[in-house]
Amino acid sequence: MPAPSRPVCILGLGLIGGSLLRRLAPEVPAFGYNRSAATVDAAVADGYDASTDLAATLARAAEVDAVVVLATPVTVLGPIVDAVAEHAPACLLTDVVSVKEEAARIVAAHHPGARYVGGHPMAGTAHSGWEATDPALFEDAMWMITTHDDTDADDWLAVAAIARAAGSYVVPAANDAHDRAAAAISHNPHLTAAVTAAVGAGESLLPLRLAAGSFRDGTRVAGTAPELQRAMLEANSIALLNTLSETIDRLVAARDRLRDHGDVAVLVEAGHRARLAYEEIAGGAVMPIVDVRIGDDGWAQELRRQAHQARVWMG
Amino acid sequence: MPAPSRPVCILGLGLIGGSLLRRLAPEVPAFGYNRSAATVDAAVADGYDASTDLAATLARAAEVDAVVVLATPVTVLGPIVDAVAEHAPACLLTDVVSVKEEAARIVAAHHPGARYVGGHPMAGTAHSGWEATDPALFEDAMWMITTHDDTDADDWLAVAAIARAAGSYVVPAANDAHDRAAAAISHNPHLTAAVTAAVGAGESLLPLRLAAGSFRDGTRVAGTAPELQRAMLEANSIALLNTLSETIDRLVAARDRLRDHGDVAVLVEAGHRARLAYEEIAGGAVMPIVDVRIGDDGWAQELRRQAHQARVWMG
């Protein structure tokens, strides 16, 4: 896998954008923008190339034909894309936003005709800001990259090269499939963690005093800042409504069975099978996508097909 | 806190009973019984005092006035209590079963008039059997001990001394309050982990391939053997029905709100508050129960009152 052949311009130096800047530089020419002077000062003090001047940063990106990475929260993406359209309209764009249909909608609305291939690294912590950045954040992580039938092969390769340079595996997927998957394995778990915590807390402190491992692990993500959780979940509300409804349906069936027959076999066994399937994938060898050359007829479809079998693109 | 003044006889040398034998001996005279010769051989090979002869073990317990600890699964408790009633009827009994009303019902049915003070150490792993035993399992754990208005003070102290000798803090509680709390912070989390896993797995392997920390932690306990989960959850079905119904009600309210207004604020914020309350208790200093002498008028009620404020008894 060759290193990215173009510089990388990162807009937003929070946990994801900042970690990416620290991971890529100096092997890959990379520079960044952040609105906050404190963040930029911290990045510069740590030896990175950063600025609070969005227009100048984008003019520089246009000059060196950088790939521009949108790394701001989805809630402020619109004005950033406006600036890209104004100052670096020909640059290839990608992003690291956790919802892909909404991100694509914003890019299309604010920069029609943009060269844009979306992405989403499945990495993060409950912390945020430059202090939380970590160049190892993406090591062995799964990095979804939008892979549609009309995706430009060279642009796809340029974005995939960034994910690989950051240490991640590339998971090719359609935006809608990504958003459904993210609802199932990331956004819905935030809601089940929240309800587990809320029900567990009860009326006195006795339950929390008795709480041990199952409560600690099962509610961990409920500790994430509510505004960050809301921004992520509410931007994927349609897919989340579906997984939440399935969650409710399965719990109602379990309650009826427990009430009428005294057993929880169906739900517990379904959960156990699913957990074992996850452990097999997470604990097993990472299987590469094989026998496909990016740009050949049907390449995007074939990448997606193999990704549905849990294979990843390694270049 | 004085060490237990009487020997301890442990019936069942699985994860909990075996770990307790390893923790107590040799400072506290302790011996055990297990039905399986392989387990007993392993315990004896490790230098512990164990037997497959239940009648002889109980006769010995009666002779030395040992405290008898019931450490078998709740599903086979009845015949074990029958044997206690036959061979060691005067011995003080306790248990480590995760549901306290059901355990008390079984003891009362099979050994009317038994001297019995129930207990439940909040400790465990997803593993089981002698190989999984660990003398440090109870270190700093919370060990609930049945504390009713008619509980005998000396018997309570004798059982509490075992918990303290094992390295745990004593949480005094009524059986019904314990079972409601266990449903809220242990049994309900098993069901929410199961549903999170089942919904996450979906139809292709793409979601599980993209799964990261929130899914990994939120579904961990779904990996426990289904028969162990069922035995625990189904023995606490009434309390679990209540927490499961509350879980469903909160999720239905969240779904309606998400569908009609596009936000998940109420549930996410309630979950966040509950998680912070848990972190404060779990991460803070352990606060002792103060100003009460076991056996004084109203001692049991006062212990329970302070336990509802998250305080623990340290002797």
Interface residues (C-beta under 8 A of the other chain):
Chain A: M122 A123 G124 T125 A141 M142 M144 V171 A173 A177 H178 R180 A181 A182 A184 I185 S186 N188 P189 H190 L191 T192 A193 A194 V195 T196 A197 A198 V199 G200 A201 G202 S204 L205 L206 P207 L208 R209 L210 A211 A212 G213 S214 F215 R216 D217 G218 T219 R220 V221 A222 G223 T224 A225 P226 Q229 R230 L233 E234 S237 L240 L241 T243 L244 S245 E246 T247 I248 R250 L251 V252 A254 R255 L258 R259 G262 D263 V264 A265 L267 V268 E269 A270 G271 H272 R273 A274 R275 L276 A277 Y278 E279 I281 A282 A307 H308 Q309 A310 V312
Chain B: M122 A123 G124 T125 A141 M142 M144 V171 A173 A177 H178 R180 A181 A182 A184 I185 S186 N188 P189 H190 L191 T192 A193 A194 V195 T196 A197 A198 V199 G200 A201 G202 S204 L205 L206 P207 L208 R209 L210 A211 A212 G213 S214 F215 R216 D217 G218 T219 R220 V221 A222 G223 T224 A225 P226 Q229 R230 L233 E234 S237 L240 L241 T243 L244 S245 E246 T247 I248 R250 L251 V252 A254 R255 L258 R259 G262 D263 V264 A265 L267 V268 E269 A270 G271 H272 R273 A274 R275 L276 A277 Y278 E279 I281 A282 A307 H308 Q309 A310 V312
